Amino acid sequence: MGAPRRKKATVVPPDLQESVEAFLAYLSLERGLAKLTVAAYEDDLARFAAHCARLGKERWTDVGLAEVESWVKSLDRRGHAAASLSRRLSAVRTFSAHLVRSGLRRDDFTELARGPKFRRTLPGTLTAEQAAKVVSAPDTSTPQGLRDRAMLELMYGSGLRISELCAVELQALDLESALVRVRGKGSKDRIVPVGETAITALRAYLEKGRPALTRPKTGSAVFLSARGQALSRKTFWLSVKQAAARSGIEVPVKPHLLRHAFATHLLAGGADLRSIQEMLGHADIATTQVYTSVERTALSDAHRRHHPRGRKPGA
């Protein structure tokens, strides 16, 4: 038997392709969205355009609700999670609205499209004690350990995303004023407070750790790899994994969990939701409000565990 034939890639008609490329340029140049965000739109729209092409559609004016619904059903059959389906459909909705604004269509072909039903899961979190064990786990007798300790303290103490953390540059740090300037989603800058513990860890790393990691072509990135380059997301993810293992806690720890812990612990300490929203860099307060559910859940769990009337009889 010969080798199996490769499935031919769908050829997308020029009209479909050109409109998508113009939209991506708009997102990048006019809206200033981050490269990763634009790349996600590009992938979703390329998939949808290929689906439309397979159905014989050559222009966006030919595309309607039927093509959207058949695409969503095909993704569902291939096992895409509800959250993934919702995100992909959202990309197509945004593109369709852009076609209307640009005068390329009179109507929004996604207006009646129904997204998948799913329950929004609450973000996981750590207790303050667990978070303290994780961030203090790195071996600070090595340059890499000093670096990891400073990164973990900054992520937990200031609520940074992993991409924001890896991109922090020296000129963005103002340790005297206890502030850091962060480039967040959509290339939007924000100023975030830095706690005293994180400042101590950062000073130790900048004085004793970073100089040992610099190389002749090292740039201004704060956190460096062993080769003197800006630390990658993957390397930091591994550092978090190692710190969690050293800490001895049994909770599976991912980088984003420390950001969630930051928000949850601020809320538990009495911080108002608007302040937390600003520090996290959320565009919509609704995104931040999920932490109120986390806090309510934690309070309910504590009540059930510790109050004499909190448990069911016989439990």
C-alpha positions in Angstrom: 0.0 0.0 0.0 1.2 3.5 -0.8 1.4 6.4 1.6 -1.9 8.0 2.4 -2.8 11.0 0.3 -2.7 14.3 2.0 -5.9 16.2 2.1 -5.7 19.2 -0.2 -5.8 22.6 1.4 -8.9 24.6 0.6 -8.3 27.4 -1.9 -9.9 30.5 -0.5 -11.3 32.9 -3.2 -9.6 36.3 -3.5 -12.6 38.3 -2.2 -12.8 36.3 1.0 -9.1 36.4 1.6 -8.6 40.1 0.8 -11.4 41.3 3.2 -9.9 39.2 6.0 -6.4 40.6 5.4 -7.8 44.2 5.4 -9.6 43.5 8.7 -6.4 42.1 10.3 -4.5 45.2 9.2 -7.3 47.4 10.8 -6.9 45.5 14.1 -3.2 45.9 14.1 -2.7 49.4 12.8 -5.9 51.3 13.9 -6.9 49.4 17.0 -3.4 48.6 18.1 -4.2 45.0 19.2 -1.3 42.8 20.3 0.3 40.5 17.8 -0.9 37.4 19.6 -4.5 38.7 19.5 -4.3 39.5 15.8 -2.9 36.1 15.2 -5.8 34.5 17.0 -8.3 36.4 14.8 -6.3 35.4 11.7 -6.5 31.7 12.6 -10.2 31.8 13.4 -11.1 33.8 10.3 -8.9 31.6 8.0 -10.8 28.5 9.2 -14.2 30.2 8.7 -13.2 31.5 5.2 -12.0 28.0 4.2 -15.3 26.5 5.4 -17.3 29.1 3.3 -15.1 28.3 0.3 -15.8 24.6 0.6 -19.5 25.5 0.5 -19.0 27.3 -2.8 -19.1 30.9 -1.4 -16.8 33.3 -3.2 -17.8 36.7 -1.8 -18.7 37.8 1.7 -22.0 39.1 0.4 -22.9 35.4 -0.4 -22.3 34.3 3.2 -25.2 34.0 5.6 -26.4 32.5 8.8 -26.5 28.9 7.4 -22.7 29.0 6.8 -22.0 30.3 10.3 -24.2 27.6 11.9 -22.8 24.8 9.8 -19.3 25.9 10.7 -20.0 26.0 14.5 -21.6 22.5 14.2 -18.6 21.1 12.3 -16.3 22.4 15.1 -18.5 20.9 17.7 -18.4 17.5 16.0 -14.6 17.7 16.0 -14.6 18.0 19.7 -14.0 21.8 20.3 -14.8 22.9 23.8 -17.7 25.3 24.3 -15.3 28.1 25.3 -13.3 27.6 22.2 -16.4 27.6 20.0 -17.6 30.8 21.7 -14.2 32.5 21.1 -14.1 31.5 17.4 -17.7 32.7 16.9 -16.9 36.0 18.6 -14.1 36.5 16.0 -16.5 36.0 13.2 -19.0 38.3 14.8 -16.4 41.1 15.1 -15.4 40.6 11.5 -19.0 40.7 10.2 -19.7 43.9 12.1 -16.6 45.4 10.5 -17.9 44.4 7.0 -21.1 46.4 7.8 -19.2 49.4 9.1 -17.0 49.3 6.0 -20.0 49.3 3.7 -19.1 45.8 2.3 -22.3 44.4 3.6 -25.7 45.8 4.4 -26.5 43.3 7.2 -24.6 41.4 9.9 -24.8 37.7 8.9 -24.0 36.6 12.5 -26.8 38.6 14.1 -29.0 35.5 14.7 -26.2 33.0 15.2 -26.5 31.2 18.5 -23.3 30.4 20.5 -22.7 27.3 22.5 -24.2 27.1 26.0 -21.6 26.6 28.7 -21.2 27.3 32.4 -18.5 29.8 33.2 -16.1 28.0 35.5 -14.6 30.0 38.4 -10.9 30.5 38.3 -8.9 28.4 40.7 -6.9 30.1 43.4 -4.5 29.5 46.3 -4.7 30.3 49.9 -2.3 33.0 51.2 -0.3 30.3 52.9 0.0 28.2 49.7 0.9 31.3 47.6 3.6 32.2 50.2 5.1 28.7 50.0 5.3 28.8 46.2 6.8 32.2 45.8 9.5 31.5 48.5 10.4 28.1 47.1 13.2 29.0 44.6 16.8 28.5 45.7 18.1 32.1 46.0 21.7 30.9 46.2 21.8 30.9 42.4 21.2 33.7 39.8 18.3 31.7 38.3 16.8 31.2 41.8 17.0 35.0 42.5 15.3 35.6 39.2 12.5 33.1 39.8 11.9 34.4 43.3 11.6 38.0 42.0 9.3 36.9 39.1 7.0 35.0 41.4 6.8 37.8 43.9 6.0 40.3 41.2 3.3 38.0 39.6 1.6 37.3 42.9 2.2 40.8 44.4 1.1 42.8 41.4 -1.2 40.4 39.4 0.8 40.4 36.2 0.0 38.1 33.3 2.9 35.8 32.3 3.3 37.7 29.0 3.5 41.0 30.8 6.0 39.7 33.3 8.4 38.3 30.6 8.2 41.7 28.8 9.0 44.0 31.7 12.0 46.2 30.9 14.4 47.9 33.3 13.0 51.4 32.5 9.5 50.2 33.4 10.6 49.5 37.0 10.4 52.4 39.6 11.3 50.7 42.8 11.7 54.0 44.7 8.0 54.7 44.0 7.0 51.0 44.2 5.5 51.0 40.7 5.9 49.1 37.5 4.7 50.1 34.0 3.1 47.1 32.2 2.2 46.7 28.5 -1.0 44.7 28.6 -3.5 43.4 26.1 -4.2 45.6 23.1 -0.8 47.2 23.7 -2.3 49.3 26.5 0.0 50.5 29.3 -1.0 50.6 32.9 0.8 51.4 36.2 0.7 48.8 38.9 1.8 49.0 42.5 4.7 46.7 43.6 4.7 45.4 47.2 7.6 45.6 49.6 8.3 41.9 49.5 8.5 42.0 45.7 10.7 45.1 45.8 13.2 43.3 48.2 13.3 40.3 45.8 13.7 42.5 42.8 16.6 44.4 44.4 18.3 41.2 45.3 17.9 39.8 41.7 19.0 43.1 40.1 22.1 43.4 42.3 23.3 39.7 42.4 21.3 37.7 39.9 20.8 39.6 36.7 24.5 40.7 36.3 25.5 37.0 36.3 23.0 36.3 33.5 23.9 39.2 31.2 25.7 38.7 27.9 27.3 41.2 25.4 24.0 41.5 23.4 21.6 41.4 26.4 18.9 44.0 26.0 16.8 45.8 28.6 14.6 42.9 29.6 14.5 42.6 33.4 14.2 38.8 33.5 16.9 36.9 31.6 17.5 33.4 30.6 20.8 31.6 31.0 21.8 32.9 27.5 21.2 36.5 28.5 18.0 36.8 26.5 14.5 37.9 27.6 13.0 34.9 29.5 10.4 33.0 27.5 6.9 32.2 28.7 7.8 28.5 28.4 10.9 28.8 30.7 8.9 30.8 33.3 6.2 28.2 33.2 8.8 25.5 34.0 10.1 27.7 36.8 6.6 27.9 38.3 6.3 24.1 38.1 9.6 23.6 39.9 8.7 26.1 42.6 5.4 24.4 43.1 7.1 21.0 43.4 9.6 22.4 45.9 6.9 24.1 48.0 5.2 20.8 48.8 1.7 21.9 48.2 -0.6 19.5 46.5 -2.6 22.0 44.4 -1.6 22.0 40.6 0.0 25.4 40.1 0.1 27.2 36.8 1.4 30.8 36.3 -2.1 32.3 36.0 -3.1 30.8 39.3 -0.9 33.4 41.1 -2.7 36.2 39.2 -6.0 34.7 40.4 -4.7 34.5 43.9 -3.6 38.2 43.7 -7.1 39.3 42.8 -8.9 37.0 45.3 -6.7 37.9 48.2 -7.1 41.7 47.5 -10.8 41.3 47.4 -10.8 39.3 50.7 -8.6 42.1 52.2 -11.3 44.7 51.4 -10.0 46.2 48.1 -12.8 47.6 45.9 -13.6 45.9 42.6 -12.7 48.9 40.4 -9.2 49.1 41.8 -8.7 45.4 41.2 -10.0 45.8 37.7 -7.4 48.6 37.0 -4.5 46.6 38.5 -5.4 43.5 36.5 -5.9 45.5 33.3 -9.4 44.2 32.6 -11.3 46.2 30.0 -14.6 45.1 31.4 -15.6 45.1 35.0 -17.7 42.0 34.4 -14.4 40.1 33.9 -13.2 41.2 37.3 -16.6 40.4 39.0 -15.9 36.7 38.7 -13.6 37.0 41.7 -16.6 38.0 43.8 -18.0 34.5 43.1 -14.6 33.0 44.1 -14.6 34.9 47.3 -18.2 33.9 48.1 -17.4 30.3 47.4 -14.3 30.4 49.7 -16.4 32.0 52.5 -19.0 29.3 52.1 -16.4 26.5 52.2 -14.8 28.1 55.3 -18.3 28.3 57.0 -19.0 24.6 56.3 -15.7 23.5 57.5 -15.4 25.5 60.7 -18.8 26.5 62.0 -20.5 24.0 64.3 -23.8 24.6 62.5 -22.2 24.7 59.0 -22.1 21.0 58.4 -25.0 18.7 57.7 -25.9 16.3 60.6 -23.8 13.2 60.4 -21.3 14.7 58.0 
